Amino acid sequence: MEISVPSPADINPTGRVSAIQLEDGRTLAEWNAIRVYRAEGSIYLPTDPSDRAKVLQWMSFGQGQVEST
């Protein structure tokens, strides 16, 4: 029996590992996009535009810190 496992490039056009395949078959790449998708509708992603922007601000800052190390 042969098992086919998609490569990261099959899921994420940049070939990076930070990608998921959604239940409907669509794909989503990059950590911040994945986090926002998963947090939608939870207490972690506010609906108020200013509060939501503040969360995204800190997510961007955190991602920049990880990538720069």
Secondary structure as the mmCIF struct_conf table of DSSP 4:
data_model
#
loop_
_struct_conf.conf_type_id
_struct_conf.id
_struct_conf.beg_label_comp_id
_struct_conf.beg_label_asym_id
_struct_conf.beg_label_seq_id
_struct_conf.end_label_comp_id
_struct_conf.end_label_asym_id
_struct_conf.end_label_seq_id
HELX_RH_AL_P HELX_RH_AL_P1 PRO A 8 ILE A 11
TURN_TY1_P TURN_TY1_P1 PRO A 13 THR A 14
BEND BEND1 VAL A 17 VAL A 17
STRN STRN1 ALA A 19 GLN A 21
TURN_TY1_P TURN_TY1_P2 GLU A 23 ASP A 24
BEND BEND2 GLY A 25 GLY A 25
STRN STRN2 THR A 27 ALA A 29
BEND BEND3 GLU A 30 GLU A 30
HELX_RH_AL_P HELX_RH_AL_P2 TRP A 31 ALA A 39
TURN_TY1_P TURN_TY1_P3 GLU A 40 GLY A 41
BEND BEND4 SER A 42 SER A 42
TURN_TY1_P TURN_TY1_P4 ILE A 43 TYR A 44
BEND BEND5 LEU A 45 LEU A 45
BEND BEND6 THR A 47 ASP A 48
HELX_RH_AL_P HELX_RH_AL_P3 PRO A 49 SER A 68
#
